[in-house]
Amino acid sequence: MENQGSIFINGKAQIIEMLQYMTEEEKMKLVKNIYHRNPQLANELFEKSLKFESISSLSNDDIQRVLGYTNPQVLGMALRGVPQSLQRRLLSLAQRPYAETAYNVMVSAQNYSAKDVQRAQERIVATLISLSKKNVIKLQ
């Protein structure tokens, strides 16, 4: 954080924004380099840079664990607007009744706002972070 002549630079926010545009390999390399100097900052940066699509980097077993901690209606809402390949992968890994409920929410004709979808995705990302901290899943 620097304050020079009314210019405010927030380095942490800039790094978080950069991480969101990096590939997984680039992100991991940067976070590992920061981790050697400041592990707490590295963990915080990694967590804040996660997006819902990060779930695709998990193993099938880890995805099934995450689904066990996620309400099917929340998953269905979160799947709106994501690539069809990700939708299919997540739904195919779920138990049939769970997948049917999530699918029905995903394709329902009700008008949900983009904010509702974002909120559902953020809840799943929070679940990913929580399960990772408890060593239930391994985030890449």
Beta strands, then each sheet from edge to edge (+ up, - down):
strand 1: 2-4
strand 2: 7-9
sheet 1: 1+ 2-
end
